[in-house]
Amino acid sequence: MRISVIGCGYLGAVHAACMAKLGHEVVGIDLDHRKISELSAARAPFFEPGLEELLTEVQATGRLSFTSDMSAIQGCVVHFICVGTPQKKGENGADLTYVDSALSSAMEFLSAGDVVVGKSTVPVGTAARLSQLLEEVQPEAHLMWNPEFLREGHAVSDTLQPDRFVYGVNTGSEEHYGVEVLDEVYAVPLGAGTPRLVTDLPTAELVKTAANSFLATKISFINAMAELCDAAGADVTLLADAIGMDDRIGRKFLNAGIGFGGGCLPKDIRAFMARAGELGADQALTFLREVDAINMRRRSRVVELTRELLDGSLLGKRVTVLGAAFKPNSDDVRDSPALSVAAQLQLQGAVVTVTDPEALDNASRRFPELHYEKATDVAVRRADVLLLLTEWSEYRDLEPYQVARLVASPRILDGRNVLDASKWRAAGWTYRGLGRP
């Protein structure tokens, strides 16, 4: 099939490459000429494992191209909208400027029978509004909503082998032309057994935000338990193991630490609350305010624990932060807890060095006042304390005896509870976890 992907950021670039991998002829459109130039040269404008190799592979087939010219969507049958929906400045709600602009720019080039498929995470009710706009210009085109469920660091595999498909259509019925078209688009993963669910448009819009809100709630729950474990002298890691054995609860997303960040969970739960308020159902999601508050409180907790490790004073102390990205296998620093902690420590008088395998360029643009060092062994040299705040494998695998010879004082705060505490203590380190005695 001939497919266009409108918006070539994180979601769109991955989706375009994967659709070409599935055998379709794909054109990606974005107004950012630098991004188009990079993608056209098979260079990913962000770090995502496996993406550049995939871009090189599919561009060699001639099935994938990129352009800034919206008219290139002419002749395509399916048009995926993959633009960003950031948080509005000064508000909790989602900014739909890019979604609205993408559809309005594309409409003049649509033909009868074309299927426009929204993948962006939007407030419920957006699809119905866009359907009305589309009907006014091209009444014989169809609008669907097909939410994405990508995990940064696993986006390529999550697109090619997803755990489910959700199709939102205005009828809520499988007897819809767009369902047949999307089944053809996704024929390979569907043939491999990926389940799919056809819903009405509002339900499809709610799926991603509801899922992210549930995951955020689970993370904040275990972090609240970590606060209680700190007060009681209990071990939150063993607590999570014990309650995770209950198959009604499960162990995933029960890892206490410095909290969640990134471009999805924080802004999605805030937009979810804002939209519920607009619909007059704000009381249904008031619990998400505490979920958000617990998450933000973890960052302050790390600052205070660092102060404790440094005998009560941050002033002039050399602190090395291991990790800048919000999660490993990513260079995304949006709402990164690690960078937030680093900035707070520096404001309170510490001399902070940040290291990360992939995210230093993005981090330096966001917090240019911090000091950055790519090489881990250089970054930790003469440090008074180490803070492991992003669980990259190279930090998890550090040899405590070797690192002890480089630092000024063997003290470490394990902000992700991923290190073997007994191993580090045996090597002479003062080890501190979150919610661990």
N, C-alpha and C positions, 0 to 999 in steps of 0.2 A: 504494500500500500504506500501511497505518497502521504507523508506526514509532515506537518510543521510544528515546531516547538517555539513558542513565543516567550522569551525570557531565558537567557543562558547563564544564570547564576548557578548556585550550587545544585538546585533541583533540576533546572532545565538542561544544563550541560550534561549531567549524568543521564537524564531521561533520553535526550537526543542520541547520545552514543549507544545506549542500550537498545533503543528502538532500531537503530541501524544494525546492531549485532543480531537482532531477531530477524533481520532480512528485509526491513522496510527501507524505502528511500526517504531520507529525512533532511529537512533544512531547519537550521536553528537561527532565530532572529533575535537580535539584541541591539539596543541603541548605543551601547558602549563599544566604540570602535576598537579600543585597546583589547577588550575581552574577545571580540570577534577575531582580531588579528592573532591573538594567542591560540584560540581554539582551532583556527584554520591551519595553524602550524602544528597541530596536535600537542599543544602545550596547555595543560590545565591551569587556569588562573588562580587556583587554590589547591591545597593538598588534599588528595583523596586517594587512598591506596588502590592501585590498579586502573585508575582512570586514564592516565596518559598512555599506558600500554593499549587500552581499549580504543582510545581515539586514534592512535597510530594504525591499529589493525583495521578498523572500519573505514577510515578515510582512504586506505589503500584500495578498498573495494569500489570507491566512487559513490557509495550510498549515503555519505554524510557530508554536508556542506554548511557553512555559516555565512550570514550576511546581516547588514543593518537595514536592508531594504524590505519593508513590510510587503511590498507587492510580490515578493518571492513565494508567498503562501498560495498564490493562485495556482490552481491545478492540484493542490493537495486536498485530500478527502477529510482528513482528521487534523484538528488544530488544538494542540495542548497549550493551555495557559499555565505557565510555570513561574510567574513573577513573584516578587516578595510582598509580604504584608506586614511591614514592621509596626512596632508600637508607635502611636502618635506621640509627638513631643508634648510633654506636660500632661498626658492623659493615659489611661489604661487601654483605651480602645485601639483596634487595628486600623492602620492607614490603608485604605483601599485605592489610593491614587493610581498605583501601578496596574492593578487589576482593571479598573475602569478604563485607563488609557490603552491597555493592551487590546481590550475588546473593541473600543471605539475606533482604534487605528486599523484593526483587522477587518471590520465589518464591510468596508467598501470593496474588499477583494474576495468576499465569500460568495459561493455559488449555491444554488438550490441543492439540497441533499447533503451539504457539508455538515460535519459534526464538530462542534466546539466543545472541548473537554477541559473543565477547570480542574487543576491539581493543587492550586495554591490553597493554603489554610485560611479560610474566610469566616466571618461571623455568620451564623445561621440567618437565612433570609436574603443573602447576597445573590444566590443563584436565581431566585425568583425574580429579583429586580433586573438582573442581567438578561434573563429570558425575555422580559418585556421589551427591553431595549433592542435585543436582537430581532424580535418579531417585527418591530417597526421598520427595520431596514431590510432584513432578509427573512421573511416569514417562513420560507421553506428550508431554512437551516435548523439544526437541532442543538440544544445546549444540554450538557450532562455535567455531573460532578463526580470525579474519580480521585478521592483523596490519596495523598502519598503517605507512606509509612517508613521513610528512609531513616536509617541510623548513620550519623556521620562516622566515617571509618569503615562502614560496611555498605555504602550506598550502591555500589555496582551490583553486588550479590543480592541486595534487598530488592533491586529493580528487576534483575533477571530471574531470581527465584524468590518471589515474595511469599509471605505467609497467607495472604488473602487479597482479593480484589473487592472493592465496593464500587458499584455503579449507582449513582443517583440520577433518576430520570423524573420528568414532571408527572408521569402517570403512575410511577411507583410499580410498574408492571414489567415483566420480562418481554411482553409483547410490545416492544419499542424498537424502532429502527436502529437507534444508537447502540442498543445492547448487542445486536448482531454485528455491528461495525467494530465495537471494542473487543468482542470475542475474537474477531479476526486479527485485530492488532495484537492481542495477547494469546494467540493460538498456541504458541510454544509452551509458556508456563502453564496455561490451562490444560494442555495435553499431558503435562507432567504431573497433574493432580492438584494444582493450586485451586483452593475453593474460591467461589465468588458469590457475592450477595447483591441482589438488586433491590434498591430502596427508593423512597421518594427523595426529592432534593434536600429538604431540611435535615433528614436523618443522615444523609451522606455528608453534609456539611458539619454535623455535630460529631461524627465518628472520631476525627483526628483530635479535636480539642477535648473531647471526653476522655480519650485514651491518654493524652498527655496530662490531663488533670489527675487521672487515676495514678499514673506513674509518679507524678510530682507529690501526690499525697502519700504514696508509699515511702518515697525517699524522706519526706519531712517527718513522717511517723517514726521511722527508725532513728532519725536524728534527734527527735524529741526524746526517744528512749535513751539515746546516748547521753543527753543532758541528765536524765534521771540516774543512769548508771554512774556517771561521774560523781553525783551526789551520794549515791548509795555504796560505791565501791564495787559495783558489779561490772561484768564484761559484756559490752553490747554485741560483740562479734559472736560469742557463744549464745547469747540471747537470740540473735537473728537466726543462727543455725537451728536452735530448738524450735522456734515458732515457724521457721521455714519448712520444717518437716511435715507440717500440717498442709495437706494438698489443697485445702481451701485458701491458704495464704501463699505458699510458695516462697522460695528463697531469693528469686530474682528481684533486683531493685531494693533489697534490704541491706545495703552496704552503707553503714554510717560513715560520715566524713564531713567535708566542708560544704556540701550541698551541691545543687545543680546549677547549671548556667547554660550558655549557648544561645542560639538564635530562635529556639522553639519553645521549650518548656516555660521559661519566665514570661515571655510576651504572650504566649497562648493562654495561660491561665488568667492573666490580667485582662486580656481581650474577652475571654469567656465570661468573667465577672461583669465586665462593662456591658456586654450584649445582654446578659440576663437582666441587668438593671433596666435596659431600654425596653425589654419585653415585659417588665413588671414582675419578673421572677427572681429578683436579686437575692431574696432570702434563701433560695435554693442553693446558692453557691457561696454563702458567707463563710463557710469553712475554709474556702480557698484563700481567704485573707490570712488566716493563721498558717496555712501551708506556706504561703509566700513569706510571712514574717519569720517562721522558724528557719526557712532557708537563708534569709538574709542575716539572721542572728548567728548562724554558724561562722560567718566571716569574722564578725566581732569576737567570737569565742576563740578563733585561731590567733587573733592578735593578742588577746589576753593570755592565752597559754604560752605564746612566744615570750611575752614579758616575764611570765613566771619562770620559764626555762632560763632566762637571762638574769635571774636573781632580782627581778623587780624593776629593771630599767632597760629601755630600748635605746636610749640616747648614745649615739656613737657606736653602737654594736653592729657588727658585720653579719648580715642575714643573707643567706643564699636560698632563693626560692627555686625548687626543682619543678619546672612546669609552668607554662603560661597559657596554653590552650585550655579550653573548658573541659576537654576530655582527650585521652590519648588517640593517636592516629588521625589527628585533625590539626589544622592551623587556625581554627576558628577561635577568636578571643572575645566574641560578643558575650557580654555579661559574664566574663570568666571569673569564677570565685578566686582563682589563684592570683590573677592580676589585681583584683580588688583588694585582696589581703596585702599584696606587695605594696600597693599605693598607700594603704592605710599605715603600714609599718614605716614607710619613708616619711609620711607626714608627721609621725610621732617621734622622729629623730633617728631612726635606724638607717644604716648604710646598706641599701638593698641591691643585690645582684640577682637577676633573673636569667635562667637558662631554659632552653626548650629545643628539641630537635627540629621543629618545623615552624613554630609560630612567632619567632622573634621579630620578623619584619612587621607583621600585623600588630604585635604588641607594642613595638616602638612607635608606631603611628598613633596608637591609642593612648599610651602613657610615655611620651618622649623623655620625661624627666627621670625615669628609672634607668639603671645601668643594666646592659644586656651582655651576655657572654655565651657564645655558642658551645664551646668546649666544656663539658661537665667538670673535668679535672681542674681546669683553670677557674671555673666559677666557684668551686667549693674551697679553693685555696685560702687559708687563713680565716675561714668563716667561724664566727662564734656560735652559730646554730644553723642547721639545715632544716628546711621545710619542704617535705614532699607533698606537693599540692596537685599534681597531675600524674596519674599512675602509668606513665610511659614504661615499657618493659625495661628499658636501660636503667631506669631509676629503681625499679623493683629488684633488679639483679645486681645492684651495687654490692661490692664486697666490703663489709664494714671495717675489716682490719686495714685494707688498703686506703680507704677514704680517711680513716682516723689519722693517717700519717700526713694528710694534706691540710686538715682543718686546724684552727687555733684551739678549738675546744670541741670534744666529741659529744655534741648534743643534737638530737634530731626530733622533730615533730612530724609524725606520720599522719598527714591530714586525710589520707584515704584508707588507713588501716589495712595496708597491703604488705607490710614488712613483717618478718619473723622477729617479734620483740625479743625473744630469748636469745636469738643469734646475735642481734645488735648489742644487747646488754652484756653478753659474754665477751664481746669484743671491746668492752669498756665504755660503751656509749650510754649516756642518759637518754633513754627512749621514752617518748610520750605519744600515745595514741589518743583518739577521741572516743570517750566512753569506755576506755579500757584501763584497768587498774595498773 
